[in-house]
Amino acid sequence: MTHDGAGGAPYHHFETLPFALCVIRDSLVVYANAAFLGLVGQPREEVIGKSYVPLLSAQQAPFIVERHARRRRGERVPESYEAVLCTSTGERRVEFTIALSGPDTVVLVRDLSGRLAHRQLLQRMASLGASLPGIHAEDEVLRRVFEGLAELELSYGYLVPDGDKVWLGHAFVATGASAGQARLTGQHLVDVRGRWSPVLERAWREGSAYADDFAWEASRFVDQDWAEPVRSHLSRVEPLRTICVRIDLEGAPRALLVVAADWLREEEQPSLRLFAAQVSAALEAARTISRLSMRNTALAALNRLAEVAATAPEPRAFFEPGTREIFGLLRCAAVLITLRTEDPDELEMVWSSGATEEAVRPYRRRPLFGAMIRQVMEEGLPRVLHAEDFPDPAREDMRRAGRASAAIVPLQVRSRMVGGLVITFSHHRILSDLELETLQAMGSHFAAAIESHRLLQEVRGRVEELARLHAELKHAQEQLVESERLAALGELSAIVAHEVRNPLGAIFNVLATLRRYVEPTDSNHTLIAIVEEEANRLNRMVDDLLDFARPPSPDLQPVPLEPLLQEAVRTATSGQTRVRVEWALEQDVPPVPVDERMMRQAFLNLAINAVQAMPQGGTLRVAARRCSEHPGALVEFTDTGPGIPLELREQLFKPFFTTKATGTGLGLAIVQRTLKTHSGRITLESPPGGGTTFRLVLPLAPEAVASQAG
């Protein structure tokens, strides 16, 4: 019975079978095909005609021999069972399938070593799923799942459906599926939108699905242009089979996990469904935990926003902390704030964080018509869009900037649309309901802060306008009252001056006659001198009254100021030996358009006032220089007298107000009126230590100072 003797000849047709097979007769191996010899790793002469017992493990041999004898006696024993086969490379787990053929026993041997490894791999996958509970973040659960599957050398893809498309967000290509291209091996953040393939549709509908041609399924997923390259690549590797399972959250489908390997069979679906259930449970638990945590975080962020919004002096002071809260909650790439301009159909970008100037420059100011943000503003609800959803050139701009998704939040206060909040992400992003609710609440805070500032500015503007109108009205009333008062005073002054001037003429005539009759040595001559002095003082008062009553009509001509000042000071200090004059006249003072007579009188009145303020003597300082505020000249009269009390300063320029026993109270009133007719102004300074400075501003262009004074 050795070497294919007569006993083995009937089984020669098994020689080319792909599975291992041997024939046993009387405990001897009478036939073994090539697959069996390859499995045990021994030559034919070492197997044929030899006992089969040495091919069994020492522990299992008695049990298998006893079972073989019972089968030969006709007892019912299992036809298939697992055993350990001794090979040239060591023990190997196999499955025996037994069939009797007359005196022979035909043994079909199935190598289970690979299946055992696959079973162990599925067990490790189940252990991975069992380790997920306790993780508090959804992203961390998925990261653990992706890393675990990669360690198992299982090619996978994680897909998130989005309407009629499916997003491939994460993928891993095992070494055996890379066709020798190292760059394809490993984990990848893909972020690619594809189509529903048949296996994806069945898994989404039924919970899991099996397909024996992964290459065909993959070609159906990608765009038409990529279908053939994908099939061509996958044809260079061992045929891959795939199982797709559904990930559920809160009782609703959420995502799909596709696993591909050459050893996968349809019977592995339960193991993959169990793993999907473990992942779903872990994600749901993490979501519950993260939702509570995020709700607390969101509430804290909203409280902080409300506090900042209430104290921010203007919106930009609120934008920076507000966008910082959004970055912390969503881990986004950039935050942009756009507001409506004065034109309701136009948007202006007023704030950006996380975006380059080059990226936002085209969107600084854009029409609202046709913009995606307009649709969101009309709907009044936050919305997440992806780069593919935008029209060009926005789509291309997003891709160039590395942005995959954008959340648009309307900024609305009651029925008034203020603008929009745009949050961009560098990867495909779908926001949860809680995230959208939080964004909407944040948008309300942004909108409220912006609208409050707008209303505040509007109120401030109206208050300022009312204050300006009130000041103008008050000024006009004061001018009207002053004009009427001055007109009445002028008319009265003219009447009084006229009525006094006639008797004064008679008095001067009588005095001239008396001087002819009274000798200088006569004692009555002193009385005549007193009368004459008082008559002259009364005549000067009449002159002042006439000057004040005369309507000003200046004849403006460019006049150098230095001669006018010198003449006025010389007249005022004549005979005042105890008054020292100090000059500070700069050479670059330009000629100023003035009425020479009126300005000489104004300078004289100020010089006389200064001299009279220093009865015991002092220093009169006269200064003139070019005005630094606007074209013109600045003139100052400064005395070293006792100063002017604060309570008297407001009345100094009123007609007939005087602190002197012999004054008319018209000198400073005439000076002020002269300055006004020249579009200039006069101010005074009198520090507590004594001394007074009257400062005159005379413009080259009269309207310049007039507008400033108004």
Secondary structure, DSSP 8 states (H G I E B T S, - for coil): --SS-TTTGGGGGGTT-SSEEEEEETTEEEEE-HHHHHHHT--GGGTTTSBSGGGB-TTTHHHHHHHHHHHHTT----SEEEEEEEETTEEEEEEEEEEEETTEEEEEEEE-HHHHHHHHHHHHHHHHHHT-TT---HHHHHHHHHHHHHHTT-EEEEEEEETTEEEEEEEEE-GGGTTT-GGGSEEEEEEEEE---HHHHHHHHHSEEEES-HHHHHHHHS-HHHHHHHHHHHTTSS--EEEEEEEEETTEEEEEEEEEETT--GGGHHHHHHHHHHHHHHHHHHHHHHHHHHHHHHHHHHHHHHHHHHH-SSHHHHHHHHHHHHHHHH--SEEEEEEE-SSTTEEEEEEEESS-HHHHGGGSEEESTT-HHHHHHHHTS-EEEEGGGS-TTHHHHHHHTT--EEEEEEEEETTEEEEEEEEEESS-----HHHHHHHHHHHHHHHHHHHHHHHHHHHHHHHHHHHHHHHHHHHHHHHHHHHHHHHHHHHHHHHHHHHHHHHHHHHHHHHHHHHHHS-TTSTHHHHHHHHHHHHHHHHHHHHHHHHHHS------EEE-HHHHHHHHHHHHTTT-TTEEEEEEE-TT---EEE-HHHHHHHHHHHHHHHHHT-TT-EEEEEEEEE-SSSSEEEEEEEE-SS---HHHHTTTTSTT--SSTT--S-HHHHHHHHHHHTT-EEEEE--TTS-EEEEEEEESSHHHHHHHH-
